[in-house]
Amino acid sequence: MKKTLWIIALIAVVNALGYGIIIPILYSYSRKFGLTDFENGLLFSVFSVCQFIATPLIGRLSDAYGRRPLLLVSLLGTVGSFVLMAVAPNAFWLFVARALDGITAGNIPVALAVISDTTEPKDRAKGFGIIGASFGFGFTFGPAISALTIHWGTAVPFLIAGSIAFIAFLLTLVLLPETNTHKGIQVTRHVFDFRHLFHALIDPAIGKTLLVSFLVMLGFSIFIYAFQPMSVELLHLSAREISVIFTAIGIVGLISQGAVIPRVIRRFGERPVLVGSLISSVITFALLYMTRSYPLFVTIVLVQAFANGFSNPVIQALLSKEADAKSQGAIMGINASYQSIGQIVGPVIGGLLATIFIPLPFLAASASMLVAAVLAVGMLHKHIRQQSLV
């Protein structure tokens, strides 16, 4: 079990490192191919579209044919996507590479299924926690890799990401046993259950929390895109400088989620913390729209990273309490679907608005967080009323 867990943790690191390496430099890299801001928004979005489509399909295939072969194929696809980004002769192949990366990103649910296959229910939280820490590691050190290697050539960070993914492929090939003991058993359920997705949104227990989750991811995805043209076109930052800022964002996020969240939640409670986090994001995104100073811009971004670190863990905690015990996995899956939709729509909105006025996406991100904050305040008041009746 221990060896298996660490191999799966490495796969999570590879996914997060790949994202962390690419995102800070993708805008600058793609501009060399002549893409407009709107086309860049589509480039950012195509990964999430393909991930949204592929994730349930890969999960179903791993149920039928085993976890190991799907992980191997996915990791090879990840290697191919990074190499293709490095050698792409034109913009079309950039889109192909990002689509391939999105399709193969479905290996994370398979990796989580491996943990479920090999652990007792009482030990799974620990296993999932290690996966979460692996993502945090990757998101922090991926941009650092870009910052340290981009001066050797714009293709180098992509080749390094591909090399790391290939090492994970070899370790999986040599060390990971097959963990699915129920291969070939057919489960009669829809791959895409859009009806269930809609009904969850109007569910009185979890609907508003899911909507808040979607709006938070939408706002954050708009911000991640908006950061790029703002940094390059208005602040004139290099790809290396952008990568350093993303590294700092990752470090601040780790501090926020690892050291601060437990204490703050014990002191104030989950719902007030969520409201405070969302209001902070509303303000910081609005300030980013107005600032043109590099030091002030970085300061606001880091404050936003600290505040944003609270939102997703608190939302997940609230959903776990609002859903019944038998539906935990299904609700987390639905939440992931809504977050994926936010990641699809966000860059497109950001790219479209940036063609009008480069800082404008920050206002859209602020508006999305404002609606989420209003909903969260309503949820807080409802909770207070319910508590007073107990």
C-alpha positions as CSV (number, residue, x, y, z in Angstrom):
1,M,0.0,0.0,0.0
2,K,2.8,2.5,0.9
3,K,4.6,2.0,-2.3
4,T,1.4,2.4,-4.3
5,L,0.5,5.5,-2.5
6,W,3.8,7.2,-3.2
7,I,3.6,6.3,-6.9
8,I,0.1,7.8,-7.0
9,A,1.4,10.9,-5.2
10,L,4.1,11.3,-7.8
11,I,1.4,11.2,-10.6
12,A,-0.4,14.0,-8.8
13,V,2.9,16.0,-8.6
14,V,3.4,15.5,-12.3
15,N,0.0,16.8,-13.1
16,A,0.4,19.8,-10.8
17,L,4.0,20.5,-12.0
18,G,2.9,20.4,-15.6
19,Y,0.1,22.9,-14.9
20,G,2.4,25.1,-12.8
21,I,5.2,25.1,-15.4
22,I,3.0,25.9,-18.3
23,I,0.4,28.4,-17.0
24,P,2.9,31.3,-16.2
25,I,4.5,31.1,-19.6
26,L,1.7,30.0,-21.9
27,Y,0.5,33.5,-22.8
28,S,3.9,34.8,-23.6
29,Y,4.8,31.6,-25.5
30,S,1.6,31.6,-27.5
31,R,1.8,35.3,-28.4
32,K,4.9,34.3,-30.5
33,F,2.5,32.3,-32.7
34,G,0.3,35.4,-33.3
35,L,-2.7,34.5,-31.2
36,T,-5.1,37.3,-30.2
37,D,-6.3,37.7,-26.6
38,F,-9.6,36.0,-27.4
39,E,-7.7,33.1,-29.2
40,N,-5.5,32.8,-26.1
41,G,-8.6,32.5,-24.0
42,L,-9.7,29.6,-26.1
43,L,-6.3,28.0,-25.8
44,F,-6.5,28.2,-22.0
45,S,-10.1,26.8,-22.2
46,V,-9.5,23.9,-24.5
47,F,-7.6,22.0,-21.8
48,S,-10.6,22.2,-19.4
49,V,-13.1,21.3,-22.2
50,C,-11.2,18.1,-23.0
51,Q,-10.6,17.3,-19.3
52,F,-14.4,17.7,-18.6
53,I,-15.2,15.2,-21.4
54,A,-12.4,12.7,-20.8
55,T,-12.4,12.4,-17.0
56,P,-15.6,10.3,-16.7
57,L,-14.7,8.3,-19.8
58,I,-11.3,7.4,-18.4
59,G,-12.8,6.5,-15.1
60,R,-15.3,4.1,-16.8
61,L,-12.5,2.5,-18.8
62,S,-10.4,2.0,-15.7
63,D,-13.3,0.2,-14.2
64,A,-13.6,-2.1,-17.2
65,Y,-9.9,-2.6,-18.1
66,G,-7.9,-1.8,-15.0
67,R,-6.3,1.2,-13.4
68,R,-2.7,0.5,-14.5
69,P,-3.2,0.5,-18.3
70,L,-5.2,3.7,-18.1
71,L,-2.6,5.4,-16.0
72,L,0.2,4.4,-18.4
73,V,-1.7,5.6,-21.4
74,S,-2.6,8.9,-19.7
75,L,1.0,9.5,-18.6
76,L,2.3,8.9,-22.1
77,G,-0.3,11.3,-23.4
78,T,0.9,13.9,-20.9
79,V,4.5,13.4,-22.1
80,G,3.4,13.8,-25.7
81,S,1.5,17.0,-24.9
82,F,4.5,18.7,-23.3
83,V,6.9,17.7,-26.0
84,L,4.4,18.8,-28.7
85,M,4.1,22.2,-27.0
86,A,7.9,22.5,-27.1
87,V,8.2,21.7,-30.8
88,A,4.9,23.1,-32.1
89,P,5.5,24.7,-35.6
90,N,2.3,26.8,-35.5
91,A,-0.7,27.8,-33.3
92,F,-2.8,24.8,-34.5
93,W,-0.4,22.4,-32.8
94,L,-0.5,24.4,-29.6
95,F,-4.3,23.7,-29.5
96,V,-3.7,20.0,-30.2
97,A,-1.1,19.8,-27.4
98,R,-3.4,21.5,-24.9
99,A,-6.3,19.2,-26.0
100,L,-4.1,16.2,-25.5
101,D,-3.1,17.4,-22.1
102,G,-6.7,17.8,-21.1
103,I,-7.7,14.4,-22.4
104,T,-4.9,12.7,-20.4
105,A,-5.5,14.8,-17.3
106,G,-8.3,12.3,-16.4
107,N,-5.6,10.2,-14.8
108,I,-6.2,11.9,-11.4
109,P,-9.6,10.3,-10.8
110,V,-8.0,7.0,-11.7
111,A,-5.2,7.6,-9.3
112,L,-7.8,8.4,-6.6
113,A,-9.6,5.1,-7.4
114,V,-6.3,3.3,-6.8
115,I,-6.2,4.7,-3.3
116,S,-9.8,3.5,-2.8
117,D,-8.8,0.1,-4.1
118,T,-5.9,-0.3,-1.8
119,T,-7.0,1.3,1.5
120,E,-9.6,0.7,4.2
121,P,-12.2,3.4,4.4
122,K,-10.8,4.6,7.7
123,D,-7.4,5.3,6.0
124,R,-8.5,7.0,2.8
125,A,-8.6,10.5,4.2
126,K,-4.9,10.2,4.9
127,G,-4.3,9.0,1.4
128,F,-6.3,11.7,-0.2
129,G,-4.5,14.2,2.0
130,I,-1.2,13.1,0.6
131,I,-2.6,13.6,-2.9
132,G,-3.7,17.1,-1.9
133,A,-0.2,17.9,-0.5
134,S,1.3,16.6,-3.8
135,F,-0.8,19.1,-5.8
136,G,0.3,21.9,-3.5
137,F,3.9,21.0,-4.1
138,G,3.5,20.9,-7.8
139,F,1.6,24.2,-8.1
140,T,4.3,25.8,-6.0
141,F,7.4,24.4,-7.7
142,G,6.2,24.2,-11.2
143,P,6.4,28.0,-11.7
144,A,9.8,28.0,-10.0
145,I,11.0,25.5,-12.6
146,S,9.8,27.8,-15.4
147,A,11.6,30.8,-13.7
148,L,14.9,28.9,-13.4
149,T,14.9,27.4,-16.9
150,I,13.1,29.8,-19.3
151,H,16.4,31.7,-20.0
152,W,17.8,28.6,-21.7
153,G,14.9,28.8,-24.2
154,T,11.1,29.1,-24.2
155,A,10.8,25.4,-25.1
156,V,13.0,24.1,-22.2
157,P,10.3,24.2,-19.4
158,F,8.0,22.1,-21.5
159,L,10.7,19.5,-22.2
160,I,11.4,19.4,-18.4
161,A,7.7,18.8,-17.7
162,G,7.7,16.1,-20.3
163,S,10.8,14.4,-18.7
164,I,9.2,14.4,-15.3
165,A,6.0,12.9,-16.7
166,F,8.1,10.2,-18.5
167,I,9.8,9.3,-15.2
168,A,6.4,8.9,-13.6
169,F,5.4,6.6,-16.6
170,L,8.5,4.4,-16.1
171,L,7.9,4.1,-12.3
172,T,4.2,3.2,-12.9
173,L,5.2,0.7,-15.5
174,V,7.8,-1.0,-13.3
175,L,6.4,-0.6,-9.7
176,L,2.6,-0.2,-9.8
177,P,0.5,-3.4,-9.6
178,E,-3.0,-3.6,-10.9
179,T,-5.3,-2.7,-8.0
180,N,-8.8,-3.1,-9.6
181,T,-10.1,-6.5,-8.6
182,H,-13.5,-6.0,-10.3
183,K,-12.3,-5.5,-13.9
184,G,-14.9,-6.2,-16.6
185,I,-17.9,-5.6,-14.3
186,Q,-20.3,-3.3,-16.2
187,V,-21.9,-0.6,-14.2
188,T,-25.1,0.7,-15.7
189,R,-24.9,4.5,-15.3
190,H,-24.6,7.4,-17.7
191,V,-21.2,8.8,-18.4
192,F,-22.6,12.3,-18.5
193,D,-25.7,12.6,-16.3
194,F,-26.7,16.2,-17.1
195,R,-30.1,15.8,-15.5
196,H,-28.5,14.8,-12.2
197,L,-26.1,17.8,-12.6
198,F,-29.0,20.2,-13.0
199,H,-31.1,18.8,-10.1
200,A,-28.2,19.0,-7.7
201,L,-28.1,22.8,-8.4
202,I,-31.7,23.3,-7.3
203,D,-31.4,20.9,-4.4
204,P,-32.3,22.9,-1.2
205,A,-29.5,21.3,0.8
206,I,-26.5,21.7,-1.5
207,G,-27.6,23.8,-4.5
208,K,-26.5,27.2,-3.3
209,T,-23.1,25.9,-2.2
210,L,-22.6,24.3,-5.6
211,L,-23.5,27.6,-7.3
212,V,-21.0,29.4,-5.0
213,S,-18.4,26.8,-5.9
214,F,-19.0,27.4,-9.7
215,L,-18.9,31.2,-9.3
216,V,-15.6,31.1,-7.3
217,M,-13.9,28.9,-9.9
218,L,-15.3,31.1,-12.7
219,G,-13.9,34.2,-11.1
220,F,-10.6,32.6,-10.3
221,S,-10.3,31.3,-13.9
222,I,-11.0,34.7,-15.3
223,F,-8.3,36.1,-13.0
224,I,-5.7,33.4,-14.0
225,Y,-6.2,34.4,-17.6
226,A,-6.4,38.2,-17.0
227,F,-3.1,38.0,-15.1
228,Q,-1.3,37.1,-18.3
229,P,-2.1,40.0,-20.7
230,M,-2.0,42.5,-17.8
231,S,1.5,41.3,-16.9
232,V,2.8,41.2,-20.4
233,E,1.1,44.1,-22.2
234,L,0.7,46.7,-19.5
235,L,3.4,45.9,-16.9
236,H,5.9,44.6,-19.4
237,L,7.0,41.6,-17.3
238,S,9.0,38.8,-18.7
239,A,8.0,35.1,-18.6
240,R,10.5,34.6,-15.9
241,E,9.2,37.4,-13.7
242,I,5.6,36.0,-14.2
243,S,6.8,32.6,-13.1
244,V,8.4,34.0,-10.0
245,I,5.1,35.7,-9.1
246,F,3.2,32.4,-9.6
247,T,5.8,30.6,-7.3
248,A,5.1,33.2,-4.6
249,I,1.3,32.7,-5.2
250,G,1.8,29.0,-4.6
251,I,3.8,29.5,-1.4
252,V,1.2,31.9,0.0
253,G,-1.5,29.5,-0.9
254,L,0.3,26.7,0.9
255,I,0.7,28.8,4.0
256,S,-3.0,29.9,3.9
257,Q,-4.3,26.3,3.5
258,G,-1.8,24.5,5.6
259,A,-1.2,26.7,8.6
260,V,-3.9,29.4,8.8
261,I,-7.2,27.8,7.8
262,P,-7.6,25.4,10.8
263,R,-7.0,28.2,13.3
264,V,-9.3,30.7,11.6
265,I,-12.1,28.2,11.1
266,R,-11.9,27.2,14.8
267,R,-12.1,30.9,15.8
268,F,-14.8,32.1,13.4
269,G,-16.6,29.1,11.8
270,E,-16.7,27.9,8.2
271,R,-19.5,30.1,6.8
272,P,-18.1,33.5,8.1
273,V,-14.7,32.5,6.8
274,L,-16.1,31.8,3.4
275,V,-17.9,35.2,3.4
276,G,-14.8,37.0,4.4
277,S,-12.7,35.2,1.7
278,L,-15.2,36.1,-1.0
279,I,-15.5,39.7,0.0
280,S,-11.7,39.9,0.0
281,S,-11.6,38.5,-3.5
282,V,-14.2,41.1,-4.7
283,I,-12.0,43.9,-3.4
284,T,-8.7,42.6,-4.6
285,F,-10.0,41.9,-8.1
286,A,-11.5,45.4,-8.3
287,L,-8.1,46.9,-7.1
288,L,-6.3,44.9,-9.8
289,Y,-8.5,46.5,-12.4
290,M,-7.3,49.9,-11.3
291,T,-3.6,49.5,-10.5
292,R,-0.8,50.1,-13.0
293,S,2.0,49.9,-10.5
294,Y,4.1,46.7,-10.5
295,P,4.9,46.6,-6.7
296,L,1.2,47.3,-5.9
297,F,0.0,44.8,-8.4
298,V,2.2,42.0,-6.9
299,T,1.1,43.0,-3.4
300,I,-2.6,42.8,-4.3
301,V,-2.1,39.5,-6.1
302,L,-0.4,37.9,-3.0
303,V,-3.2,39.2,-0.7
304,Q,-5.7,37.7,-3.1
305,A,-3.8,34.4,-3.1
306,F,-4.0,34.3,0.7
307,A,-7.7,35.1,0.8
308,N,-8.6,32.7,-2.1
309,G,-6.8,29.8,-0.3
310,F,-9.7,29.6,2.1
311,S,-12.6,29.3,-0.4
312,N,-12.3,25.9,-1.9
313,P,-11.4,23.9,1.3
314,V,-14.3,25.6,3.1
315,I,-16.7,24.9,0.2
316,Q,-15.7,21.2,0.2
317,A,-16.2,21.0,4.0
318,L,-19.6,22.6,3.7
319,L,-20.7,20.2,0.9
320,S,-19.5,17.2,2.9
321,K,-21.7,18.3,5.8
322,E,-24.7,19.2,3.7
323,A,-24.7,15.9,1.8
324,D,-25.8,12.6,3.4
325,A,-23.1,10.0,4.1
326,K,-24.0,7.7,1.2
327,S,-23.7,10.5,-1.3
328,Q,-20.3,12.0,-0.5
329,G,-18.4,10.7,-3.6
330,A,-21.3,11.7,-5.9
331,I,-21.5,15.2,-4.5
332,M,-17.8,15.8,-4.8
333,G,-17.9,14.6,-8.4
334,I,-20.8,17.0,-9.1
335,N,-18.8,19.8,-7.5
336,A,-15.8,18.9,-9.7
337,S,-18.0,19.1,-12.7
338,Y,-19.3,22.6,-11.9
339,Q,-15.7,23.7,-11.2
340,S,-14.7,22.3,-14.6
341,I,-17.4,24.3,-16.3
342,G,-16.1,27.4,-14.5
343,Q,-12.6,26.6,-15.8
344,I,-14.0,26.3,-19.3
345,V,-16.0,29.5,-19.4
346,G,-13.6,31.7,-17.4
347,P,-10.7,32.0,-19.9
348,V,-13.1,32.5,-22.8
349,I,-14.8,35.5,-20.9
350,G,-11.3,36.8,-19.9
351,G,-10.0,36.6,-23.5
352,L,-13.1,38.3,-25.0
353,L,-13.0,41.1,-22.5
354,A,-9.3,41.6,-22.8
355,T,-9.8,42.4,-26.5
356,I,-11.9,45.3,-25.4
357,F,-9.7,46.6,-22.6
358,I,-6.9,44.6,-21.0
359,P,-7.8,45.1,-17.3
360,L,-11.6,44.5,-17.9
361,P,-11.5,40.8,-17.0
362,F,-10.6,41.7,-13.4
363,L,-13.9,43.5,-13.1
364,A,-15.7,40.4,-14.4
365,A,-13.8,38.3,-11.9
366,S,-14.8,40.7,-9.1
367,A,-18.5,40.6,-10.2
368,S,-18.5,36.8,-10.2
369,M,-17.1,36.8,-6.6
370,L,-19.6,39.5,-5.6
371,V,-22.5,37.3,-6.6
372,A,-20.9,34.3,-4.8
373,A,-20.5,36.5,-1.7
374,V,-24.1,37.6,-1.7
375,L,-25.2,33.9,-1.9
376,A,-22.7,33.1,0.9
377,V,-24.1,35.8,3.1
378,G,-27.6,34.4,2.6
379,M,-26.4,31.0,3.5
380,L,-24.8,32.4,6.7
381,H,-28.0,34.2,7.7
382,K,-30.0,31.0,7.1
383,H,-27.6,29.0,9.2
384,I,-27.7,31.5,12.1
385,R,-31.6,31.4,12.0
386,Q,-31.5,27.6,12.1
387,Q,-29.1,27.6,15.0
388,S,-31.2,30.0,17.0
389,L,-34.2,27.6,16.6
390,V,-32.3,24.6,18.0
